[in-house]
Amino acid sequence: MTTITIANKLVELLREKKFLEAQQQLFATNAINQEPDKFKEKSVVGLEAMVQKEKRFLLYVKKWNHFEVSEPLVSKDHFSIRMITDVTMVNNDNIEIDEIIVYEVSDGKIIKEQFFYK
């Protein structure tokens, strides 16, 4: 798959909140997930670790208040999206994240995702 094909498919799946399907379909088995240094859930390496991390997060989401994914901005081997997430967690904490995510593609798969937010 080309970078633009992967980018558009990822956006489509994310907008449908099919996060696990997106990872399983589009990410390489040795992909890297890189969070900002201060984030309590640290960066992980490998698709299996990424899926487990995503499952843990989704397990604690009580309610989706707002979720928005931009169109991708695509170059040869990279693309980025803006994602806005506002959720209520099972402990009733509200989490709002406005982030830019940069993806790197190689051999038809996403090999790295890096999140930028405060």
Jmol script that loads the backbone (N, CA, C; Angstrom):
load data "model"
ATOM      1  N   MET A   1       0.843  -1.191   0.000  1.00  0.00           N
ATOM      2  CA  MET A   1       0.000   0.000   0.000  1.00  0.00           C
ATOM      3  C   MET A   1       0.881   1.245   0.000  1.00  0.00           C
ATOM      4  N   THR A   2       0.401   2.272  -0.642  1.00  0.00           N
ATOM      5  CA  THR A   2       1.123   3.544  -0.667  1.00  0.00           C
ATOM      6  C   THR A   2       0.868   4.313   0.625  1.00  0.00           C
ATOM      7  N   THR A   3       1.683   5.307   0.863  1.00  0.00           N
ATOM      8  CA  THR A   3       1.519   6.129   2.066  1.00  0.00           C
ATOM      9  C   THR A   3       0.152   6.795   2.093  1.00  0.00           C
ATOM     10  N   ILE A   4      -0.300   7.318   0.968  1.00  0.00           N
ATOM     11  CA  ILE A   4      -1.606   7.988   0.950  1.00  0.00           C
ATOM     12  C   ILE A   4      -2.742   6.998   1.188  1.00  0.00           C
ATOM     13  N   THR A   5      -2.622   5.799   0.653  1.00  0.00           N
ATOM     14  CA  THR A   5      -3.643   4.772   0.879  1.00  0.00           C
ATOM     15  C   THR A   5      -3.708   4.403   2.357  1.00  0.00           C
ATOM     16  N   ILE A   6      -2.549   4.214   2.966  1.00  0.00           N
ATOM     17  CA  ILE A   6      -2.492   3.892   4.397  1.00  0.00           C
ATOM     18  C   ILE A   6      -3.058   5.037   5.221  1.00  0.00           C
ATOM     19  N   ALA A   7      -2.674   6.264   4.897  1.00  0.00           N
ATOM     20  CA  ALA A   7      -3.153   7.432   5.643  1.00  0.00           C
ATOM     21  C   ALA A   7      -4.673   7.540   5.584  1.00  0.00           C
ATOM     22  N   ASN A   8      -5.236   7.401   4.394  1.00  0.00           N
ATOM     23  CA  ASN A   8      -6.697   7.504   4.252  1.00  0.00           C
ATOM     24  C   ASN A   8      -7.423   6.370   4.960  1.00  0.00           C
ATOM     25  N   LYS A   9      -6.882   5.160   4.897  1.00  0.00           N
ATOM     26  CA  LYS A   9      -7.498   4.017   5.587  1.00  0.00           C
ATOM     27  C   LYS A   9      -7.423   4.210   7.098  1.00  0.00           C
ATOM     28  N   LEU A  10      -6.299   4.701   7.591  1.00  0.00           N
ATOM     29  CA  LEU A  10      -6.172   4.938   9.029  1.00  0.00           C
ATOM     30  C   LEU A  10      -7.202   5.958   9.485  1.00  0.00           C
ATOM     31  N   VAL A  11      -7.328   7.066   8.786  1.00  0.00           N
ATOM     32  CA  VAL A  11      -8.304   8.096   9.152  1.00  0.00           C
ATOM     33  C   VAL A  11      -9.714   7.513   9.156  1.00  0.00           C
ATOM     34  N   GLU A  12     -10.042   6.727   8.140  1.00  0.00           N
ATOM     35  CA  GLU A  12     -11.365   6.103   8.070  1.00  0.00           C
ATOM     36  C   GLU A  12     -11.632   5.222   9.291  1.00  0.00           C
ATOM     37  N   LEU A  13     -10.676   4.365   9.646  1.00  0.00           N
ATOM     38  CA  LEU A  13     -10.856   3.473  10.790  1.00  0.00           C
ATOM     39  C   LEU A  13     -10.900   4.235  12.108  1.00  0.00           C
ATOM     40  N   LEU A  14     -10.043   5.241  12.258  1.00  0.00           N
ATOM     41  CA  LEU A  14     -10.058   6.032  13.489  1.00  0.00           C
ATOM     42  C   LEU A  14     -11.394   6.746  13.673  1.00  0.00           C
ATOM     43  N   ARG A  15     -11.923   7.328  12.606  1.00  0.00           N
ATOM     44  CA  ARG A  15     -13.199   8.037  12.710  1.00  0.00           C
ATOM     45  C   ARG A  15     -14.329   7.104  13.124  1.00  0.00           C
ATOM     46  N   GLU A  16     -14.199   5.833  12.800  1.00  0.00           N
ATOM     47  CA  GLU A  16     -15.185   4.822  13.217  1.00  0.00           C
ATOM     48  C   GLU A  16     -14.845   4.232  14.590  1.00  0.00           C
ATOM     49  N   LYS A  17     -13.789   4.755  15.220  1.00  0.00           N
ATOM     50  CA  LYS A  17     -13.269   4.282  16.505  1.00  0.00           C
ATOM     51  C   LYS A  17     -12.856   2.816  16.454  1.00  0.00           C
ATOM     52  N   LYS A  18     -12.369   2.383  15.305  1.00  0.00           N
ATOM     53  CA  LYS A  18     -11.870   1.017  15.119  1.00  0.00           C
ATOM     54  C   LYS A  18     -10.349   1.027  15.304  1.00  0.00           C
ATOM     55  N   PHE A  19      -9.949   1.366  16.529  1.00  0.00           N
ATOM     56  CA  PHE A  19      -8.538   1.559  16.837  1.00  0.00           C
ATOM     57  C   PHE A  19      -7.726   0.271  16.724  1.00  0.00           C
ATOM     58  N   LEU A  20      -8.250  -0.809  17.284  1.00  0.00           N
ATOM     59  CA  LEU A  20      -7.524  -2.078  17.256  1.00  0.00           C
ATOM     60  C   LEU A  20      -7.424  -2.622  15.836  1.00  0.00           C
ATOM     61  N   GLU A  21      -8.503  -2.485  15.070  1.00  0.00           N
ATOM     62  CA  GLU A  21      -8.482  -2.933  13.683  1.00  0.00           C
ATOM     63  C   GLU A  21      -7.444  -2.148  12.883  1.00  0.00           C
ATOM     64  N   ALA A  22      -7.360  -0.849  13.147  1.00  0.00           N
ATOM     65  CA  ALA A  22      -6.380  -0.013  12.458  1.00  0.00           C
ATOM     66  C   ALA A  22      -4.968  -0.503  12.744  1.00  0.00           C
ATOM     67  N   GLN A  23      -4.683  -0.775  13.998  1.00  0.00           N
ATOM     68  CA  GLN A  23      -3.349  -1.252  14.350  1.00  0.00           C
ATOM     69  C   GLN A  23      -3.057  -2.586  13.675  1.00  0.00           C
ATOM     70  N   GLN A  24      -3.998  -3.507  13.752  1.00  0.00           N
ATOM     71  CA  GLN A  24      -3.768  -4.848  13.222  1.00  0.00           C
ATOM     72  C   GLN A  24      -3.649  -4.857  11.696  1.00  0.00           C
ATOM     73  N   GLN A  25      -4.367  -3.973  11.022  1.00  0.00           N
ATOM     74  CA  GLN A  25      -4.335  -3.939   9.560  1.00  0.00           C
ATOM     75  C   GLN A  25      -3.160  -3.152   8.993  1.00  0.00           C
ATOM     76  N   LEU A  26      -2.784  -2.064   9.664  1.00  0.00           N
ATOM     77  CA  LEU A  26      -1.899  -1.091   9.032  1.00  0.00           C
ATOM     78  C   LEU A  26      -0.494  -0.986   9.628  1.00  0.00           C
ATOM     79  N   PHE A  27      -0.274  -1.568  10.804  1.00  0.00           N
ATOM     80  CA  PHE A  27       1.015  -1.407  11.480  1.00  0.00           C
ATOM     81  C   PHE A  27       1.914  -2.630  11.296  1.00  0.00           C
ATOM     82  N   ALA A  28       3.208  -2.385  11.198  1.00  0.00           N
ATOM     83  CA  ALA A  28       4.198  -3.458  11.126  1.00  0.00           C
ATOM     84  C   ALA A  28       4.318  -4.144  12.485  1.00  0.00           C
ATOM     85  N   THR A  29       4.739  -5.395  12.475  1.00  0.00           N
ATOM     86  CA  THR A  29       4.844  -6.136  13.738  1.00  0.00           C
ATOM     87  C   THR A  29       5.881  -5.535  14.682  1.00  0.00           C
ATOM     88  N   ASN A  30       6.856  -4.819  14.141  1.00  0.00           N
ATOM     89  CA  ASN A  30       7.895  -4.203  14.973  1.00  0.00           C
ATOM     90  C   ASN A  30       7.727  -2.680  15.076  1.00  0.00           C
ATOM     91  N   ALA A  31       6.506  -2.195  14.897  1.00  0.00           N
ATOM     92  CA  ALA A  31       6.234  -0.751  14.926  1.00  0.00           C
ATOM     93  C   ALA A  31       6.577  -0.149  16.282  1.00  0.00           C
ATOM     94  N   ILE A  32       6.855   1.144  16.249  1.00  0.00           N
ATOM     95  CA  ILE A  32       7.199   1.906  17.458  1.00  0.00           C
ATOM     96  C   ILE A  32       6.078   2.896  17.746  1.00  0.00           C
ATOM     97  N   ASN A  33       5.687   2.964  19.007  1.00  0.00           N
ATOM     98  CA  ASN A  33       4.700   3.929  19.493  1.00  0.00           C
ATOM     99  C   ASN A  33       5.447   4.860  20.432  1.00  0.00           C
ATOM    100  N   GLN A  34       5.530   6.160  20.081  1.00  0.00           N
ATOM    101  CA  GLN A  34       6.311   7.093  20.885  1.00  0.00           C
ATOM    102  C   GLN A  34       5.415   8.190  21.442  1.00  0.00           C
ATOM    103  N   GLU A  35       5.295   8.207  22.753  1.00  0.00           N
ATOM    104  CA  GLU A  35       4.518   9.198  23.481  1.00  0.00           C
ATOM    105  C   GLU A  35       5.433  10.322  23.953  1.00  0.00           C
ATOM    106  N   PRO A  36       4.859  11.484  24.288  1.00  0.00           N
ATOM    107  CA  PRO A  36       5.670  12.526  24.931  1.00  0.00           C
ATOM    108  C   PRO A  36       6.288  11.986  26.222  1.00  0.00           C
ATOM    109  N   ASP A  37       7.474  12.445  26.561  1.00  0.00           N
ATOM    110  CA  ASP A  37       8.204  11.917  27.715  1.00  0.00           C
ATOM    111  C   ASP A  37       7.420  11.958  29.015  1.00  0.00           C
ATOM    112  N   LYS A  38       6.589  12.981  29.206  1.00  0.00           N
ATOM    113  CA  LYS A  38       5.898  13.124  30.493  1.00  0.00           C
ATOM    114  C   LYS A  38       4.653  12.249  30.616  1.00  0.00           C
ATOM    115  N   PHE A  39       4.237  11.584  29.545  1.00  0.00           N
ATOM    116  CA  PHE A  39       3.024  10.772  29.561  1.00  0.00           C
ATOM    117  C   PHE A  39       3.229   9.559  30.455  1.00  0.00           C
ATOM    118  N   LYS A  40       2.240   9.234  31.295  1.00  0.00           N
ATOM    119  CA  LYS A  40       2.419   8.131  32.246  1.00  0.00           C
ATOM    120  C   LYS A  40       2.474   6.765  31.567  1.00  0.00           C
ATOM    121  N   GLU A  41       1.782   6.600  30.456  1.00  0.00           N
ATOM    122  CA  GLU A  41       1.860   5.355  29.683  1.00  0.00           C
ATOM    123  C   GLU A  41       3.009   5.530  28.705  1.00  0.00           C
ATOM    124  N   LYS A  42       4.096   4.867  28.951  1.00  0.00           N
ATOM    125  CA  LYS A  42       5.322   5.100  28.180  1.00  0.00           C
ATOM    126  C   LYS A  42       5.234   4.525  26.770  1.00  0.00           C
ATOM    127  N   SER A  43       6.186   4.917  25.980  1.00  0.00           N
ATOM    128  CA  SER A  43       6.319   4.422  24.616  1.00  0.00           C
ATOM    129  C   SER A  43       6.528   2.913  24.632  1.00  0.00           C
ATOM    130  N   VAL A  44       6.060   2.256  23.570  1.00  0.00           N
ATOM    131  CA  VAL A  44       6.217   0.807  23.466  1.00  0.00           C
ATOM    132  C   VAL A  44       6.723   0.459  22.070  1.00  0.00           C
ATOM    133  N   VAL A  45       7.279  -0.743  21.959  1.00  0.00           N
ATOM    134  CA  VAL A  45       7.769  -1.247  20.687  1.00  0.00           C
ATOM    135  C   VAL A  45       7.079  -2.574  20.403  1.00  0.00           C
ATOM    136  N   GLY A  46       6.592  -2.722  19.177  1.00  0.00           N
ATOM    137  CA  GLY A  46       5.962  -3.961  18.750  1.00  0.00           C
ATOM    138  C   GLY A  46       4.448  -3.851  18.720  1.00  0.00           C
ATOM    139  N   LEU A  47       3.878  -4.441  17.699  1.00  0.00           N
ATOM    140  CA  LEU A  47       2.432  -4.375  17.503  1.00  0.00           C
ATOM    141  C   LEU A  47       1.664  -4.974  18.676  1.00  0.00           C
ATOM    142  N   GLU A  48       2.130  -6.087  19.203  1.00  0.00           N
ATOM    143  CA  GLU A  48       1.433  -6.717  20.325  1.00  0.00           C
ATOM    144  C   GLU A  48       1.372  -5.777  21.534  1.00  0.00           C
ATOM    145  N   ALA A  49       2.465  -5.119  21.844  1.00  0.00           N
ATOM    146  CA  ALA A  49       2.494  -4.172  22.972  1.00  0.00           C
ATOM    147  C   ALA A  49       1.583  -2.974  22.700  1.00  0.00           C
ATOM    148  N   MET A  50       1.547  -2.536  21.446  1.00  0.00           N
ATOM    149  CA  MET A  50       0.692  -1.405  21.083  1.00  0.00           C
ATOM    150  C   MET A  50      -0.778  -1.770  21.238  1.00  0.00           C
ATOM    151  N   VAL A  51      -1.154  -2.962  20.804  1.00  0.00           N
ATOM    152  CA  VAL A  51      -2.544  -3.420  20.925  1.00  0.00           C
ATOM    153  C   VAL A  51      -2.935  -3.523  22.402  1.00  0.00           C
ATOM    154  N   GLN A  52      -2.055  -4.084  23.231  1.00  0.00           N
ATOM    155  CA  GLN A  52      -2.358  -4.204  24.662  1.00  0.00           C
ATOM    156  C   GLN A  52      -2.509  -2.836  25.316  1.00  0.00           C
ATOM    157  N   LYS A  53      -1.670  -1.901  24.935  1.00  0.00           N
ATOM    158  CA  LYS A  53      -1.754  -0.531  25.460  1.00  0.00           C
ATOM    159  C   LYS A  53      -3.097   0.102  25.079  1.00  0.00           C
ATOM    160  N   GLU A  54      -3.505  -0.074  23.833  1.00  0.00           N
ATOM    161  CA  GLU A  54      -4.775   0.478  23.363  1.00  0.00           C
ATOM    162  C   GLU A  54      -5.958  -0.165  24.081  1.00  0.00           C
ATOM    163  N   LYS A  55      -5.902  -1.465  24.281  1.00  0.00           N
ATOM    164  CA  LYS A  55      -6.976  -2.172  24.999  1.00  0.00           C
ATOM    165  C   LYS A  55      -7.120  -1.641  26.424  1.00  0.00           C
ATOM    166  N   ARG A  56      -5.976  -1.391  27.090  1.00  0.00           N
ATOM    167  CA  ARG A  56      -6.021  -0.856  28.459  1.00  0.00           C
ATOM    168  C   ARG A  56      -6.715   0.502  28.482  1.00  0.00           C
ATOM    169  N   PHE A  57      -6.358   1.370  27.525  1.00  0.00           N
ATOM    170  CA  PHE A  57      -6.985   2.690  27.475  1.00  0.00           C
ATOM    171  C   PHE A  57      -8.489   2.567  27.229  1.00  0.00           C
ATOM    172  N   LEU A  58      -8.876   1.786  26.250  1.00  0.00           N
ATOM    173  CA  LEU A  58     -10.299   1.661  25.891  1.00  0.00           C
ATOM    174  C   LEU A  58     -11.120   1.053  27.020  1.00  0.00           C
ATOM    175  N   LEU A  59     -10.513   0.184  27.810  1.00  0.00           N
ATOM    176  CA  LEU A  59     -11.187  -0.438  28.937  1.00  0.00           C
ATOM    177  C   LEU A  59     -11.655   0.605  29.957  1.00  0.00           C
ATOM    178  N   TYR A  60     -10.928   1.704  30.077  1.00  0.00           N
ATOM    179  CA  TYR A  60     -11.232   2.729  31.073  1.00  0.00           C
ATOM    180  C   TYR A  60     -12.065   3.890  30.542  1.00  0.00           C
ATOM    181  N   VAL A  61     -12.411   3.869  29.258  1.00  0.00           N
ATOM    182  CA  VAL A  61     -13.261   4.923  28.700  1.00  0.00           C
ATOM    183  C   VAL A  61     -14.718   4.595  29.007  1.00  0.00           C
ATOM    184  N   LYS A  62     -15.355   5.523  29.718  1.00  0.00           N
ATOM    185  CA  LYS A  62     -16.776   5.370  30.054  1.00  0.00           C
ATOM    186  C   LYS A  62     -17.658   5.992  28.970  1.00  0.00           C
ATOM    187  N   LYS A  63     -17.247   7.181  28.480  1.00  0.00           N
ATOM    188  CA  LYS A  63     -18.077   7.903  27.521  1.00  0.00           C
ATOM    189  C   LYS A  63     -17.200   8.740  26.602  1.00  0.00           C
ATOM    190  N   TRP A  64     -17.538   8.712  25.305  1.00  0.00           N
ATOM    191  CA  TRP A  64     -16.878   9.565  24.317  1.00  0.00           C
ATOM    192  C   TRP A  64     -17.695  10.847  24.210  1.00  0.00           C
ATOM    193  N   ASN A  65     -17.135  11.961  24.647  1.00  0.00           N
ATOM    194  CA  ASN A  65     -17.828  13.241  24.591  1.00  0.00           C
ATOM    195  C   ASN A  65     -17.630  13.925  23.237  1.00  0.00           C
ATOM    196  N   HIS A  66     -16.417  13.806  22.712  1.00  0.00           N
ATOM    197  CA  HIS A  66     -16.102  14.391  21.402  1.00  0.00           C
ATOM    198  C   HIS A  66     -14.882  13.673  20.849  1.00  0.00           C
ATOM    199  N   PHE A  67     -14.924  13.395  19.552  1.00  0.00           N
ATOM    200  CA  PHE A  67     -13.784  12.747  18.904  1.00  0.00           C
ATOM    201  C   PHE A  67     -13.733  13.229  17.466  1.00  0.00           C
ATOM    202  N   GLU A  68     -12.565  13.702  17.062  1.00  0.00           N
ATOM    203  CA  GLU A  68     -12.410  14.292  15.739  1.00  0.00           C
ATOM    204  C   GLU A  68     -11.037  13.935  15.179  1.00  0.00           C
ATOM    205  N   VAL A  69     -10.997  13.552  13.903  1.00  0.00           N
ATOM    206  CA  VAL A  69      -9.755  13.225  13.221  1.00  0.00           C
ATOM    207  C   VAL A  69      -9.712  14.025  11.924  1.00  0.00           C
ATOM    208  N   SER A  70      -8.615  14.741  11.723  1.00  0.00           N
ATOM    209  CA  SER A  70      -8.462  15.566  10.523  1.00  0.00           C
ATOM    210  C   SER A  70      -8.174  14.705   9.300  1.00  0.00           C
ATOM    211  N   GLU A  71      -8.176  15.357   8.167  1.00  0.00           N
ATOM    212  CA  GLU A  71      -7.676  14.719   6.953  1.00  0.00           C
ATOM    213  C   GLU A  71      -6.160  14.604   7.100  1.00  0.00           C
ATOM    214  N   PRO A  72      -5.536  13.609   6.483  1.00  0.00           N
ATOM    215  CA  PRO A  72      -4.085  13.468   6.610  1.00  0.00           C
ATOM    216  C   PRO A  72      -3.319  14.453   5.734  1.00  0.00           C
ATOM    217  N   LEU A  73      -2.162  14.832   6.213  1.00  0.00           N
ATOM    218  CA  LEU A  73      -1.193  15.609   5.446  1.00  0.00           C
ATOM    219  C   LEU A  73      -0.079  14.622   5.102  1.00  0.00           C
ATOM    220  N   VAL A  74       0.124  14.355   3.796  1.00  0.00           N
ATOM    221  CA  VAL A  74       0.943  13.223   3.367  1.00  0.00           C
ATOM    222  C   VAL A  74       2.176  13.663   2.581  1.00  0.00           C
ATOM    223  N   SER A  75       3.315  13.058   2.910  1.00  0.00           N
ATOM    224  CA  SER A  75       4.530  13.183   2.108  1.00  0.00           C
ATOM    225  C   SER A  75       4.898  11.780   1.626  1.00  0.00           C
ATOM    226  N   LYS A  76       6.090  11.605   1.115  1.00  0.00           N
ATOM    227  CA  LYS A  76       6.460  10.314   0.529  1.00  0.00           C
ATOM    228  C   LYS A  76       6.363   9.157   1.528  1.00  0.00           C
ATOM    229  N   ASP A  77       7.013   9.278   2.669  1.00  0.00           N
ATOM    230  CA  ASP A  77       7.071   8.189   3.643  1.00  0.00           C
ATOM    231  C   ASP A  77       6.492   8.544   5.007  1.00  0.00           C
ATOM    232  N   HIS A  78       5.840   9.714   5.107  1.00  0.00           N
ATOM    233  CA  HIS A  78       5.280  10.162   6.375  1.00  0.00           C
ATOM    234  C   HIS A  78       3.905  10.791   6.139  1.00  0.00           C
ATOM    235  N   PHE A  79       3.101  10.796   7.187  1.00  0.00           N
ATOM    236  CA  PHE A  79       1.875  11.578   7.176  1.00  0.00           C
ATOM    237  C   PHE A  79       1.549  11.970   8.599  1.00  0.00           C
ATOM    238  N   SER A  80       0.722  12.988   8.711  1.00  0.00           N
ATOM    239  CA  SER A  80       0.314  13.438  10.043  1.00  0.00           C
ATOM    240  C   SER A  80      -1.184  13.703  10.052  1.00  0.00           C
ATOM    241  N   ILE A  81      -1.741  13.625  11.253  1.00  0.00           N
ATOM    242  CA  ILE A  81      -3.149  13.965  11.472  1.00  0.00           C
ATOM    243  C   ILE A  81      -3.251  14.754  12.772  1.00  0.00           C
ATOM    244  N   ARG A  82      -4.332  15.491  12.887  1.00  0.00           N
ATOM    245  CA  ARG A  82      -4.686  16.113  14.160  1.00  0.00           C
ATOM    246  C   ARG A  82      -5.850  15.304  14.713  1.00  0.00           C
ATOM    247  N   MET A  83      -5.756  14.945  15.983  1.00  0.00           N
ATOM    248  CA  MET A  83      -6.824  14.189  16.628  1.00  0.00           C
ATOM    249  C   MET A  83      -7.218  14.893  17.921  1.00  0.00           C
ATOM    250  N   ILE A  84      -8.513  15.111  18.071  1.00  0.00           N
ATOM    251  CA  ILE A  84      -9.052  15.721  19.282  1.00  0.00           C
ATOM    252  C   ILE A  84      -9.913  14.675  19.984  1.00  0.00           C
ATOM    253  N   THR A  85      -9.579  14.399  21.229  1.00  0.00           N
ATOM    254  CA  THR A  85     -10.281  13.383  22.012  1.00  0.00           C
ATOM    255  C   THR A  85     -10.748  13.999  23.320  1.00  0.00           C
ATOM    256  N   ASP A  86     -12.015  13.823  23.622  1.00  0.00           N
ATOM    257  CA  ASP A  86     -12.586  14.263  24.901  1.00  0.00           C
ATOM    258  C   ASP A  86     -13.405  13.084  25.418  1.00  0.00           C
ATOM    259  N   VAL A  87     -12.911  12.453  26.487  1.00  0.00           N
ATOM    260  CA  VAL A  87     -13.574  11.280  27.042  1.00  0.00           C
ATOM    261  C   VAL A  87     -13.775  11.426  28.543  1.00  0.00           C
ATOM    262  N   THR A  88     -14.785  10.744  29.040  1.00  0.00           N
ATOM    263  CA  THR A  88     -14.990  10.578  30.471  1.00  0.00           C
ATOM    264  C   THR A  88     -14.557   9.162  30.810  1.00  0.00           C
ATOM    265  N   MET A  89     -13.674   9.058  31.792  1.00  0.00           N
ATOM    266  CA  MET A  89     -13.138   7.757  32.185  1.00  0.00           C
ATOM    267  C   MET A  89     -14.068   7.102  33.213  1.00  0.00           C
ATOM    268  N   VAL A  90     -13.863   5.820  33.475  1.00  0.00           N
ATOM    269  CA  VAL A  90     -14.727   5.102  34.412  1.00  0.00           C
ATOM    270  C   VAL A  90     -14.673   5.685  35.820  1.00  0.00           C
ATOM    271  N   ASN A  91     -13.582   6.362  36.171  1.00  0.00           N
ATOM    272  CA  ASN A  91     -13.498   7.018  37.482  1.00  0.00           C
ATOM    273  C   ASN A  91     -14.088   8.435  37.456  1.00  0.00           C
ATOM    274  N   ASN A  92     -14.753   8.782  36.326  1.00  0.00           N
ATOM    275  CA  ASN A  92     -15.408  10.073  36.082  1.00  0.00           C
ATOM    276  C   ASN A  92     -14.445  11.229  35.833  1.00  0.00           C
ATOM    277  N   ASP A  93     -13.153  10.963  35.707  1.00  0.00           N
ATOM    278  CA  ASP A  93     -12.216  11.998  35.262  1.00  0.00           C
ATOM    279  C   ASP A  93     -12.485  12.299  33.798  1.00  0.00           C
ATOM    280  N   ASN A  94     -12.333  13.546  33.433  1.00  0.00           N
ATOM    281  CA  ASN A  94     -12.480  13.939  32.036  1.00  0.00           C
ATOM    282  C   ASN A  94     -11.086  14.169  31.458  1.00  0.00           C
ATOM    283  N   ILE A  95     -10.826  13.593  30.301  1.00  0.00           N
ATOM    284  CA  ILE A  95      -9.542  13.748  29.635  1.00  0.00           C
ATOM    285  C   ILE A  95      -9.785  14.389  28.277  1.00  0.00           C
ATOM    286  N   GLU A  96      -9.084  15.489  28.031  1.00  0.00           N
ATOM    287  CA  GLU A  96      -9.152  16.162  26.736  1.00  0.00           C
ATOM    288  C   GLU A  96      -7.743  16.225  26.168  1.00  0.00           C
ATOM    289  N   ILE A  97      -7.586  15.709  24.946  1.00  0.00           N
ATOM    290  CA  ILE A  97      -6.282  15.710  24.291  1.00  0.00           C
ATOM    291  C   ILE A  97      -6.446  16.266  22.878  1.00  0.00           C
ATOM    292  N   ASP A  98      -5.661  17.271  22.566  1.00  0.00           N
ATOM    293  CA  ASP A  98      -5.603  17.855  21.224  1.00  0.00           C
ATOM    294  C   ASP A  98      -4.175  17.596  20.763  1.00  0.00           C
ATOM    295  N   GLU A  99      -4.013  16.678  19.804  1.00  0.00           N
ATOM    296  CA  GLU A  99      -2.671  16.219  19.463  1.00  0.00           C
ATOM    297  C   GLU A  99      -2.428  16.168  17.960  1.00  0.00           C
ATOM    298  N   ILE A 100      -1.157  16.204  17.643  1.00  0.00           N
ATOM    299  CA  ILE A 100      -0.683  15.933  16.293  1.00  0.00           C
ATOM    300  C   ILE A 100       0.015  14.578  16.364  1.00  0.00           C
ATOM    301  N   ILE A 101      -0.277  13.715  15.404  1.00  0.00           N
ATOM    302  CA  ILE A 101       0.370  12.408  15.350  1.00  0.00           C
ATOM    303  C   ILE A 101       1.086  12.302  14.003  1.00  0.00           C
ATOM    304  N   VAL A 102       2.349  11.948  14.066  1.00  0.00           N
ATOM    305  CA  VAL A 102       3.154  11.778  12.853  1.00  0.00           C
ATOM    306  C   VAL A 102       3.441  10.289  12.693  1.00  0.00           C
ATOM    307  N   TYR A 103       3.195   9.795  11.495  1.00  0.00           N
ATOM    308  CA  TYR A 103       3.387   8.380  11.170  1.00  0.00           C
ATOM    309  C   TYR A 103       4.487   8.237  10.135  1.00  0.00           C
ATOM    310  N   GLU A 104       5.271   7.182  10.270  1.00  0.00           N
ATOM    311  CA  GLU A 104       6.278   6.839   9.266  1.00  0.00           C
ATOM    312  C   GLU A 104       5.890   5.511   8.628  1.00  0.00           C
ATOM    313  N   VAL A 105       5.986   5.442   7.310  1.00  0.00           N
ATOM    314  CA  VAL A 105       5.576   4.263   6.551  1.00  0.00           C
ATOM    315  C   VAL A 105       6.781   3.677   5.824  1.00  0.00           C
ATOM    316  N   SER A 106       6.864   2.343   5.835  1.00  0.00           N
ATOM    317  CA  SER A 106       7.898   1.638   5.087  1.00  0.00           C
ATOM    318  C   SER A 106       7.341   0.280   4.658  1.00  0.00           C
ATOM    319  N   ASP A 107       7.604  -0.100   3.424  1.00  0.00           N
ATOM    320  CA  ASP A 107       7.164  -1.397   2.899  1.00  0.00           C
ATOM    321  C   ASP A 107       5.670  -1.646   3.104  1.00  0.00           C
ATOM    322  N   GLY A 108       4.861  -0.592   2.931  1.00  0.00           N
ATOM    323  CA  GLY A 108       3.412  -0.742   2.980  1.00  0.00           C
ATOM    324  C   GLY A 108       2.805  -0.856   4.360  1.00  0.00           C
ATOM    325  N   LYS A 109       3.558  -0.537   5.398  1.00  0.00           N
ATOM    326  CA  LYS A 109       3.055  -0.593   6.779  1.00  0.00           C
ATOM    327  C   LYS A 109       3.535   0.617   7.565  1.00  0.00           C
ATOM    328  N   ILE A 110       2.786   0.978   8.597  1.00  0.00           N
ATOM    329  CA  ILE A 110       3.221   2.022   9.522  1.00  0.00           C
ATOM    330  C   ILE A 110       4.276   1.416  10.439  1.00  0.00           C
ATOM    331  N   ILE A 111       5.444   2.050  10.486  1.00  0.00           N
ATOM    332  CA  ILE A 111       6.528   1.530  11.328  1.00  0.00           C
ATOM    333  C   ILE A 111       6.758   2.378  12.581  1.00  0.00           C
ATOM    334  N   LYS A 112       6.174   3.596  12.591  1.00  0.00           N
ATOM    335  CA  LYS A 112       6.329   4.447  13.769  1.00  0.00           C
ATOM    336  C   LYS A 112       5.176   5.439  13.836  1.00  0.00           C
ATOM    337  N   GLU A 113       4.685   5.637  15.054  1.00  0.00           N
ATOM    338  CA  GLU A 113       3.736   6.714  15.322  1.00  0.00           C
ATOM    339  C   GLU A 113       4.280   7.515  16.491  1.00  0.00           C
ATOM    340  N   GLN A 114       4.276   8.835  16.339  1.00  0.00           N
ATOM    341  CA  GLN A 114       4.790   9.712  17.385  1.00  0.00           C
ATOM    342  C   GLN A 114       3.740  10.768  17.695  1.00  0.00           C
ATOM    343  N   PHE A 115       3.413  10.872  18.989  1.00  0.00           N
ATOM    344  CA  PHE A 115       2.349  11.769  19.454  1.00  0.00           C
ATOM    345  C   PHE A 115       2.951  13.047  20.017  1.00  0.00           C
ATOM    346  N   PHE A 116       2.327  14.171  19.672  1.00  0.00           N
ATOM    347  CA  PHE A 116       2.730  15.484  20.178  1.00  0.00           C
ATOM    348  C   PHE A 116       1.516  16.149  20.821  1.00  0.00           C
ATOM    349  N   TYR A 117       1.587  16.331  22.139  1.00  0.00           N
ATOM    350  CA  TYR A 117       0.538  17.030  22.885  1.00  0.00           C
ATOM    351  C   TYR A 117       1.086  17.381  24.264  1.00  0.00           C
ATOM    352  N   LYS A 118       0.358  18.274  24.954  1.00  0.00           N
ATOM    353  CA  LYS A 118       0.751  18.651  26.315  1.00  0.00           C
ATOM    354  C   LYS A 118      -0.089  17.915  27.318  1.00  0.00           C
TER     355      LYS A 118
END
end "model"
wireframe off; spacefill off
backbone 0.3
color backbone group
